[in-house]
Amino acid sequence: KFVNHFEMKRQLFGASKLVKDIEQDDLSEEDLAALYSGYVQWSPLKDSSQRTVSIMFPLMSSKEVPLMSRTRVSFYLRMIAMEDIDFQRNGMIMIVSAAEVEGGCELDLAGWRGDSAKRAARMTESLPGSTHGVHICFPWNGSFRSFVFSSLLNITVSVLNPLLKVRVRIHRGKMTRY
């Protein structure tokens, strides 16, 4: 894990940053746009096991922000989270929102490659801390689009689960506004 971490850090930020902490100044303009887009947010509240809760909106900026920028921001945010003692001890839970599917977001699968699951697993194995669970939440309105998205999620989860070694749950429901 240690070697994977530094190899990933070298690939994302270059050899000059290997022995330094990644700071916000090390992020490019595109990286900062991804950071401030709000596609990843950390809840100030913990779950019942005192785990950090990360909330992601991956489809929110998928067309505007390049994948590499989102990857660098994810690496940076995980390193910031490692400064929290509870995160070090208890790990985290991720909530992934797919609410944008209901709003008519076009799924851009052109960049999807067969090794995407392996890259996701490698990223997870390269970062410190542990992810104990992933909750994928999306609207279910009975439409064909919801059916297709649900099917894609089930296939993806069945492929990713053994690689990521994390519990994944899919939650379907209706969008409610508070």
C-alpha positions in Angstrom: 0.0 0.0 0.0 2.9 2.3 0.8 4.5 1.9 -2.5 1.2 2.2 -4.4 0.6 5.5 -2.5 3.8 7.1 -3.7 3.5 5.7 -7.2 0.0 7.3 -7.5 1.2 10.5 -6.0 4.1 10.6 -8.6 1.6 10.0 -11.4 -0.8 12.7 -10.3 1.6 15.4 -9.1 5.0 14.6 -10.4 8.3 13.5 -8.8 9.0 16.9 -7.2 6.0 16.4 -4.9 6.8 12.9 -3.7 8.3 13.9 -0.3 6.1 16.9 0.2 2.5 17.3 1.5 0.1 18.1 -1.3 -1.3 21.6 -0.7 -4.0 23.5 -2.4 -1.3 25.6 -4.2 -0.2 22.3 -5.9 -3.6 22.1 -7.7 -4.1 23.5 -11.2 -6.9 25.8 -12.2 -9.0 22.8 -13.5 -8.3 21.0 -10.2 -9.5 24.1 -8.2 -12.6 24.2 -10.3 -13.3 20.6 -9.4 -12.5 21.3 -5.7 -14.9 24.2 -5.6 -17.6 22.6 -7.7 -18.8 20.8 -4.6 -18.8 17.4 -6.3 -17.2 16.0 -3.1 -18.3 17.2 0.3 -17.4 16.1 3.8 -20.1 16.0 6.4 -19.3 17.7 9.7 -21.3 14.9 11.3 -20.1 11.3 11.9 -22.1 8.1 11.5 -23.0 6.0 14.5 -19.6 4.3 14.5 -17.8 7.7 14.4 -16.8 7.3 10.8 -16.3 10.3 8.5 -19.0 10.7 5.9 -18.1 11.7 2.4 -20.8 12.8 0.0 -20.1 12.7 -3.7 -22.1 14.1 -6.7 -20.0 12.5 -9.5 -22.3 13.4 -12.4 -22.6 17.0 -11.4 -19.4 18.1 -13.0 -18.5 15.1 -15.2 -18.6 17.0 -18.5 -17.0 20.3 -17.3 -14.2 18.9 -15.1 -11.6 16.4 -16.5 -11.3 13.0 -14.8 -7.6 13.7 -14.0 -8.6 16.9 -12.1 -11.2 15.0 -10.1 -8.7 12.3 -9.3 -6.1 14.8 -8.1 -8.8 16.5 -6.0 -9.9 13.2 -4.5 -6.3 12.4 -3.6 -5.8 15.9 -2.0 -9.1 15.6 0.0 -8.2 12.2 1.3 -4.8 13.4 2.5 -6.6 16.4 4.3 -9.0 13.9 5.9 -6.1 11.9 7.2 -5.3 14.7 9.6 -8.5 13.8 11.5 -7.9 11.2 14.3 -11.4 9.7 13.9 -10.7 9.2 10.2 -7.5 7.4 10.9 -9.1 5.1 13.5 -12.5 4.5 12.0 -12.3 5.1 8.3 -15.1 6.5 6.2 -18.5 5.9 4.6 -19.2 7.3 1.1 -22.6 8.4 -0.1 -22.8 8.7 -3.8 -25.6 10.7 -5.3 -26.9 10.0 -8.7 -29.8 12.5 -8.5 -28.6 14.2 -11.7 -29.9 11.2 -13.7 -33.5 12.3 -13.0 -32.7 15.9 -14.1 -31.9 14.8 -17.6 -28.1 14.5 -17.2 -26.7 12.7 -20.2 -24.4 9.8 -19.1 -21.1 10.2 -20.9 -19.8 6.7 -21.2 -17.3 7.5 -24.0 -14.4 7.6 -21.6 -15.3 4.3 -19.9 -12.7 1.6 -20.5 -12.6 -2.0 -19.5 -9.9 -1.3 -16.9 -11.8 1.4 -15.1 -12.7 -0.9 -12.2 -9.0 -1.8 -11.8 -8.0 1.9 -11.8 -10.7 2.6 -9.1 -9.4 -0.3 -7.0 -5.8 0.9 -7.4 -6.8 4.4 -6.3 -8.5 3.0 -3.3 -5.5 0.8 -2.4 -3.1 3.8 -2.9 -4.8 6.1 -0.4 -4.5 6.0 3.4 -7.5 5.3 5.5 -10.2 2.8 4.8 -13.6 3.0 3.2 -16.1 0.8 5.0 -19.1 1.3 2.9 -20.5 3.0 -0.2 -24.2 3.9 -0.5 -25.3 4.8 -4.0 -28.5 6.8 -4.0 -30.6 7.5 -7.1 -34.2 8.4 -7.9 -36.5 5.7 -9.0 -39.4 7.1 -11.0 -40.4 4.0 -13.0 -39.0 5.4 -16.2 -36.9 3.5 -18.7 -34.0 5.8 -17.9 -34.2 4.7 -14.2 -34.4 1.1 -15.2 -31.3 1.4 -17.4 -29.4 3.3 -14.7 -30.4 0.7 -12.1 -29.2 -2.1 -14.3 -25.8 -0.3 -15.0 -25.4 0.2 -11.2 -26.0 -3.4 -10.4 -23.5 -4.6 -13.0 -20.9 -2.1 -11.8 -21.4 -3.1 -8.2 -21.0 -6.7 -9.0 -17.7 -6.0 -10.8 -16.3 -3.4 -8.3 -17.3 -5.1 -5.1 -14.6 -7.9 -5.1 -12.0 -5.4 -6.3 -12.6 -2.6 -3.9 -13.3 -4.9 -0.9 -15.9 -2.6 0.4 -19.6 -3.1 1.1 -21.8 -1.4 -1.5 -25.5 -0.7 -1.2 -27.8 0.7 -3.7 -30.7 2.9 -2.5 -33.6 3.7 -4.8 -36.2 6.3 -3.9 -38.2 9.3 -4.9 -36.7 12.8 -4.8 -38.1 14.9 -2.0 -37.4 18.6 -1.4 -37.2 19.9 2.1 
